[in-house]
Amino acid sequence: MKRVLALGAIVGSMAAALALLLLRVPLLPSPASAEAQPIDRLFGLLAVIAAIIFAIVTGFLLYALVAFRRRTAADEGRPLHGHAGLEALWTLVPLAIVIGLGIQGGRVLRDITRPAGGGDALEVRVQGLQYAWLFEYPDLGIRSTELRLPAGRPVLLRLTARDVIHSFWVPEFRVKQDAVPGMETRLKVTPTRVGEYQLACAEVCGVGHSFMRAKVVVLEPEVFREWAAGQVAQATVAPGAPQVEQPVVTAPGGGLHAHTVAGTR
């Protein structure tokens, strides 16, 4: 009984300390979308379960090294030839954990991939190319090299790629989706926090992959409407819309890449 109590104290204190540390220390950037909340809760659950399992394994190991070490050459432990109860325990418990996490993960995936807000959703067409991002607002008649979104409004991103596979990822939004040549993929996101973020390509796409960045700006709804109206007015005043050229990117291999698209910035 003393050994059981000592082992329980070691494992319990380690598990509590690790779980508290993982929950208190910010492991992820501050969330900025409605989809980030269920993802962060699932991530926190996974971190706590991992901390408990780590504490159990490490606690047993440390305790065994001290309590059951061989002190003399004749001090041998009694051999153990299997234990049906223990074998069933360490098979069924991990199985239950995996099944439970699978169910919870499916629920989170269902919640974050539901159709975006019906007719109220803002549609944005996103095209990835080596090594830049281009954005088009078909309902507003706007093209841009920056992604500007209104806070609190569902956004439906329709992603394509011009050359190779790219991947749309804004860490604060949590959600991520590949952009594939020859097909359209979709991603739903509802920005909740005003600010500037960075869109990065999360799929290795060539020598300039690390330079494939774009600014993402989340605005208050009225500020977004003013920006959209200004872009439309600018395009109306200048029907022959000026060419918006992506900054030239110098790839690590020494290649220069420039992309041009008609529209406004």
N, C-alpha and C positions, 0 to 999 in steps of 0.2 A: 504493500500500500504506500509506503514511503517513496518508493521508486516511481510509482504511478503519479503521486502528487508532485514530486519533483519534476518529472517529465512534463506534466500538464502545466506547471508554472512556467517552465522554460518556453514551451511552445506557445502558450497563451500570451505571455509578455512579448515574445518576438512578433507574433501575428498582429497584436494590437498596435505595437510600435510601427511596424511596416505599413499597416493599413492606414493609420493616422497620418504617417508621412506622405503616402501616396495621395491621400485625399486633400491634404493641406498644401502640398507643393504644386504649383501650376505646371503641369506637364504639357499642356496645349495652349496655343494662343487664345486670347479672349474671344468667345463666340460672337458671331455677327449675323446669324441667320436663325430662323425658326427651326430648320432641320438640324442645327448643331446641338440643340438641347437633348433630344433622345439619343443622339450619337454619343454625347458626352456622358450621359447616364450609363449607357452600356459600357463605355470605356472604363468608367469608374468601377462598375461591377466586376469587370474582368480584372482590373488592377487589384481589387480587394481579394478576389478568389485566388489570384496568383500569389499574393502576399501570404495568405493562409497556407496554401500548399507548400510554398517555400519554407515557411516557419516550421511546418510539421516535418518535412524531410530533413532540414538542417538541425532542428531540435533533437530528433531521434539520433542523427549521426553524432552530434556533439556529446549527447548523453551516453551513447554506446562507447565512444572513445574513452570516456572517463570511467564509467561505472563497470564496464566489462573488459577493461584492458587486462592483458595477461601479465601477472606480477611475477610468476616463477615459471620455469620450464614445464613443471608438472600441472600448472594451473590451466587446464583446458575446459572449455565450456561443454555442456552436454549437447550433442548433435541434435538438430531438429529436422525431421524428415517430412515436412509438410504440415500445413494447418488449414483444414478446409474452411474454417470460419474466416481466417485472415484473408485467404485467397479470394473468397466470395466478397469480402468487404472491399478489398482494393480493386476489384473488378466492377462491382455494382456502383460504388460511389462515384468513380470517374465517369462511368457511363451515364449516370443520372445527371452529373454536372454538364457533360457535353450535350445531352439531349435538352436540358433546360436552357442552356446558352443558345443552342440552335433555335429553339422556339422564340426566345426573346429577340435574337438577332433577326429572325423573320418578321416579327412584329415591327421592329424599328425600320427595316427595309420597306415594309408595306406602308408605313406612315410617311416616310420621306419621299416615296415615289408615287404617291397619289396624284391624280391629275391636278394641275395648278389652277386653282381658283376660277374655273369656268371662263366666261368672257372677260373677266376683270384682269386676267393675267397679261402681263407685258411680254410680247414675243420678241426675242432677239436672235438673229441668226449669227452664229459664230463660225468663222473659218480659220483654221490653223494652217500655217505654211512655214516652211523653213526661212527664217526663224522669227515669225511675227504672228500677231493675232489681229483679225479684222472683224468688225462688228457692224451689223445692219439691223435697223429697226424698221421692218416692212410697213407697219401701221403708221409710222411717223414720217417715213421717207428720209431717213437719216442714215448716213454711213460715218463710221468713226474708227479711229485707232485706239480709243479709250472706251472702256465699258462703264457707262453711267447708269445707275439704277435708282429707283425711288424706294425709300424705306417703307416697310410695311405692306408692300404690294407683291403678290406672287409673280415670279418671272419664269417663263419657259424658254430655255436656251435650246436652240436647234443647232447641233454641232456637225460640221463636216471638216474634211481636210483636203488640201489641194495636192499633196504629194505623198507623205508618209503618215503613219499613225502618230497623233499627238494626244495629249491628255490635259483637259481643263481642270485646274485645281487652284482654288483660293483657300488657304489654310483656315482662315477665320470662318468660312462657310462650311467647312468639313466635307461636303459632298464633292465627288470627283467623277468625271466621265471621259471616256476616250472619244477623240474625234478621228473618224476612220475615212479614208478615201473611198469614194463611190457609194457611200451610204450615209444616212442621217441618224444620229443618236440624239437623245433628248435628256435634259437635266432640269429638274425643278429646284428653285431656290427662292426663299423669301427673306430678303435682307431686313435686318431689324436694328442695326446700329449705324448711324451716320459716321462717315469717315472715309479715309483712303486706304486701300489695300492693294496687294499685288497678286496678279494672276501669273502663275508659272505653269510651264509644261511639265507634267509628271511622267512623261514617257520619253525615253532616250530616242531622239529623232535625228541625230547627226552631230557634226563637230561643233555646231553653234547652239546646241540644246540648252546649255546653261544660260545663254543670253536671251532665250525666248520668254520675254516678260511683257506684261501690259499693266497699265494702271486701271484699277477698279475704284470708282468713286460712288459711294452711296449718299444720296442727297435727300433732304426733306421733300415730300411730294410737290409742294409748291415751287421749290427751287428747281426740281427736275422739270416741271412743266415750263418754267421760264427758260431753262437751258434748251429744251426741245423746241420751243417757239423761236428762240434765237437762231438755232441751227436751220430750221425750216425757212425762216425769213432770209437768212444768208444765202441759202440755196436758191430762193426765189429771185433775189436781186441779181444773182450771178447764175443764170441758167446753165451756162457752160461751166459747170462746177469745177473748181480747180482740182488738180491732182494732189492728193495727200500722200506724201512719200514717207514710208517708214524710215526711221534713222538707219543709216548703214551700219551693219553689224560685222565686226571683224571676228571671224571664227577662229578658234585655237589653231586650226590647220593653216591659217593665213588667207582663207577665202573671204571675199567681200560679198555681202548679200544685201540687196536693196529691193523693196517691194513698193509698188505704187497702186493706189486704188482711187477711183473717182469719188468725190464726195467732200464732206466737211470734217474737220477734226473734232 
